[in-house]
C-alpha cells in the first residue's frame, strides 16, 4: 500500500484558507505547519493531524475571518426586491396565490402527519439497548399440510435451549404474556397487567431501573414494579421491601422499580414482573401438566451471543422442540425459529410459515400516499404557473428590456416559489399542530411535533427548498429564456408541450384520487361486510364480568336470584372465557372414523348449563344443556364447523373422545364468532364445567337502563368480593373493538383521500379560472352568434371532463386489482364489485363538473358586450 | 475611543511576547504560555488576543524570517510598543498599590515576584 505523504490534512488546510483573512494567510499557515511538523517528530501521525484540525477550527474567530466584500450588500438589496415582487405578484393574483398556498399547505400537512406516524411506527422496540440482538422464539406447526405460525411455546423449551444450545445465547428467558392480575397492597385492590418471567428478563431487555437491580427476580418472593405502579400504590413512599399480593395467593416483596416501558413497545403495559418460579410453585396446572411439552402457552425471549446471526441460530434450534415430543404431537412437525425484536411490531404476519409483512404494509401505503399528495400539490403549483406564463411573459420582456440578466430572472422566479413554499410550510405547521389531537384520537397514537429535533427541521427545510425548486422550475427555467423582442410583441404562446404536460399532470392527479376513493370504499365495504356477518348470539345487553375469585361462583344462584327478583337481569351464566374470545384449545380429541394422520385443534369452552340460553345462541340440531339431566355433565355441544369437520351426518348422539374419555354430543349450534371477525370460525365444543369461572355473563333486562343494572351488579359483586376490583365489559363494545385496527386505517385513508381530492379540485379550479379568462373573447363571440349558456358551459367543461375520464380509465382497473389483492388478506372477505369503481368514477366526475362550473358558468353568463369590450 | 484596559489573559500574553522578544510569534507565544502556566490554549485564541492588543496599540507586528519547517512561510513577529510597556507597568503598579493597602496579607506573603 502506498503511504500517504506526511503532511497536514489537506481538507483542513483548504478549510483554513477558505475562511482566513488574506493578510493572515502566510503567517498563520506557517505557524500551523511548524506546529504540525514539530509535533510530528515526537508523536503519532494521528495526534499531529488531530491537533492540526483543532488549531484550524479554533481559528474560526471573528478577527480572523475574511471580511465580506462590498458585493453581497448589493445582492441583499436584490433579494429584498425579489421578495417584494413575490409578495406583489401574490397580491395581484389573490386567487392564484390562495390556491397555491392552500394546496401546498394541505399537502404538506398530510405529509408531515404521515411522517410523524411513520416515525412513531418505526420507533417500536428501538429504545431497548440490545434490541438488535434480541429475538422471540416462534414455531411453525403443520396442521394437515397447512403451516401456521404460533407465537407461544411449551415451557420446558427454555431449559432445553439453555442446556443444549446455550453457547448461542447470552440469555434465554421464559415469560408469560401480559395479563391482568389483582394486585393488593394493604386495602388497595386494583387490576394491573404484568408478566411472570425468569430472572434474566431485566438483564436481557436492560430495563432501566430507578431502584434496585435486575437480578432481584432470583428470589422467588420478589417482584419488580413499574414507576407508575409504584406511584399508584405507594405515592411518594419508598416502595422497596413493601409486601404486595398478586391474585390473592402470591405474596411478594418489591425488590426493584423500573422506568415505565415506553408506549412504542410490546411490553408497554407490563407494570409488574414477578418471578416465573413463583407462578410455577403456586399454580398447580404448570407443575401437574399431563405432558409439559403439549400446551403452547408461554413466550420465550433470547439474546443472541456475539457474532451469531438470527438465521444461523434459527436453523440450529429448528428441531429443538420436535426431538422432545411424543409421536402424536410430533405430527405437527414444529419448526422453531427466532423472530428478531426489531421486526416484532412491523413484520408480524406469517403465512404458510413465511414472513409476509404486517403493519409495514400500512407504513409503505401511507408513505406512498404522502409522497403523492405532496406531488399533487406541486403539480398544481406548476400547472398554474405554466397557465399564467403568457401573462408573465410580458413582465419578463420588460425586465429584460431594462437590462435584467437571465440569471436574475431565474432567481426571481425561484424566490417567488420559495416564498410560496415557505409560507405554505408555516401554515402547514400550524395546521399540523391544530389537527394532531384529532389525528391521535383516530390513529390511537400520541404523536407530537418534535420542535426540538434540529436534524428533522433541517430535513424539513431542505425538503421545502427542493419542493420550491421543483415547483418553480418551469417558470424559472423556461420563461426566463424568452427573448424580450419575442415576449413584448405579444404573440407569445406557451408551447404545445406545456399544455400537454398540464394535461398529463391533471390526469395523474385524478388517477391518484380515483384510486384512493376506490381503495377507501373497499376498506369500508370490507369492514361493513364483516360487521354484517352473523355472529351466532345476541351481544346487546350482555355484560361480561371478570370474577377474579371463586367467591362469585360459589354464590352464583344467590346472585342470580337477587338480581332477577329486582328485575335487573334476565339471567346470568358462567364461562371460562368471554364470548368475544376463546382462550383454550386442545388437540387431544378423537372420534370414530378419524383419520389417524389428521392433527386437530379444537377450541373448547367450559360453561354453566344456562350459558346458551343466556347469550342466546341458536340450536341447529339436538338440544341445549339442561341442568336437570345428570348425564349432561359429560356431554358436548359442538358448533357447526366442528360437526362438519368431524364428518358426522347426524352429529347428535355421536361420541367423541377427549383425552380418551368418551363424551356424547347432545346438540349442534350455529357458529359463534369468537375470535377475529375476518377469519373462519374454529371447530369448537362447549361442555358443562362445574367449576366454570373466570367470567360471569349477565343478560340485562331490556326494560332496565344499562347503567342502573350495572350498578346493581356491582353492588352484588362487591358483596361477595369486597376486596376485588369490579371489571366488566359490554360484549357488544368488546366485539366492536375487533374492528378497531381496520376502522382506524379506513378512517385515516378516508381523510387522506378527501384531502387528495381537495388538492386535485383546487388544481382544476385554478385552471378553469384561467381558461375562462383566456377564452373570454371567444365566449363573447360565440354568444353573439347565438350560443346558449348551456352550450358554452358544455364546451368549456368538456376539456376537463375528458381528462378526468382518461384518469378514471387508468385508475379503475389498477385500483380494482389492488383492492382485490388486499381483501384476500382476510379469509372472510367481501368481493370487490364493479359497482365501487363506477361509483368512484361518477363521484369524481360530479365533483369535477361542480368545481369547473364555478368559473365556466360565470364566463358563459357574462354579457358579450362586456367581454368583447375588454382591453 | 480606543480600549486601553488590559485583561488578565491579555496581560499574560503581552508579558510573554515581551519575554520572547524577537521570537514572539503566535505559535511560540502559545507554547510558552503552555510552558509557563500549564494551560492548553489554541493558537487561534492567542492570535485573536494579539490582534486585539495590536488594535489597542500595545503591540505592533511585522512579517519576519521564514524557515524550512514552516514551508517557507514568514513569521509574524509581535513587538511591544512603548504604550504597551507603560500599560504593563501601570497594571503592575496598580496591583502593588492594592497589595500595600492589604498589610495583613502583604506581611505574610513576602512578594516573590
HADDOCK unambig.tbl for C-alpha pairs under 7 A between the chains (distance, minus, plus):
assign (segid A and resid 26 and name CA) (segid B and resid 73 and name CA) 5.78 0.50 0.50
assign (segid A and resid 26 and name CA) (segid B and resid 74 and name CA) 6.47 0.50 0.50
assign (segid A and resid 27 and name CA) (segid B and resid 73 and name CA) 6.37 0.50 0.50
assign (segid A and resid 27 and name CA) (segid B and resid 74 and name CA) 5.60 0.50 0.50
assign (segid A and resid 27 and name CA) (segid B and resid 75 and name CA) 4.98 0.50 0.50
assign (segid A and resid 27 and name CA) (segid B and resid 76 and name CA) 5.59 0.50 0.50
assign (segid A and resid 30 and name CA) (segid B and resid 70 and name CA) 4.65 0.50 0.50
assign (segid A and resid 30 and name CA) (segid B and resid 71 and name CA) 6.59 0.50 0.50
assign (segid A and resid 30 and name CA) (segid B and resid 73 and name CA) 5.04 0.50 0.50
assign (segid A and resid 30 and name CA) (segid B and resid 74 and name CA) 6.66 0.50 0.50
assign (segid A and resid 30 and name CA) (segid B and resid 75 and name CA) 6.87 0.50 0.50
assign (segid A and resid 31 and name CA) (segid B and resid 27 and name CA) 5.58 0.50 0.50
assign (segid A and resid 31 and name CA) (segid B and resid 70 and name CA) 6.71 0.50 0.50
assign (segid A and resid 33 and name CA) (segid B and resid 70 and name CA) 5.44 0.50 0.50
assign (segid A and resid 34 and name CA) (segid B and resid 69 and name CA) 5.48 0.50 0.50
assign (segid A and resid 34 and name CA) (segid B and resid 70 and name CA) 4.74 0.50 0.50
assign (segid A and resid 37 and name CA) (segid B and resid 69 and name CA) 6.84 0.50 0.50
assign (segid A and resid 55 and name CA) (segid B and resid 42 and name CA) 5.80 0.50 0.50
assign (segid A and resid 55 and name CA) (segid B and resid 43 and name CA) 6.28 0.50 0.50
assign (segid A and resid 55 and name CA) (segid B and resid 44 and name CA) 6.60 0.50 0.50
assign (segid A and resid 58 and name CA) (segid B and resid 42 and name CA) 6.36 0.50 0.50
assign (segid A and resid 58 and name CA) (segid B and resid 44 and name CA) 5.37 0.50 0.50
assign (segid A and resid 59 and name CA) (segid B and resid 44 and name CA) 4.34 0.50 0.50
assign (segid A and resid 63 and name CA) (segid B and resid 48 and name CA) 6.28 0.50 0.50
